[in-house]
């Protein structure tokens, strides 16, 4: 029977897998690996892990080929700390705070 993973568990597994694949330990393990035959359960678990590691963030604008534009901005250390603290207090990501601030600050007919 295949275990059902929550989205949070899949994201954590994907993050650990990504970090491990970029480490020296991965190549050492690969050299010493003994491969076993595939099982349907093993394949299902591997597919779930790969999907979690490669799914990316959901698009904010599906009408543009599923890719959301990004922006980068330099800020002072104080502003970065305030943004991080405010986002943590609201239990959201800093990007959410920045998007909300831009929506409120910029005129709609720019």
Steps between C-alpha positions, in 0.01 A plus 500: 500500500635844404516764771304819431720806556372846586613795289724616786661156529559484124654848499729408791608180324558690176710763679712234673541313172610815318758581769629143507540477121718812509726357773818291488316231696278438195794408277657283771169319544459458126842335471411244770135449406351160440196529281197282558214417270206737471179449690175681435510640853856625457417659166193674648705638790777617266248673272343680796842620618605618153169679451542680833857598415422631152147639511604857576280771637147548374467767234348834589400561141388192308422708191872549432607139439495420872808706579474791741733794434748576777666820617815560704574804712784600727396612847674612817570239769247678725224480238577131439480427875172691531354314202605163639366577848170632363452197275583262784254679728227462236608140426548568129803510270676832441398483133134517605567819698687656205220412256237647734706816551546548125127444438414767758770749396488494120209651306296251295530701177879521490 
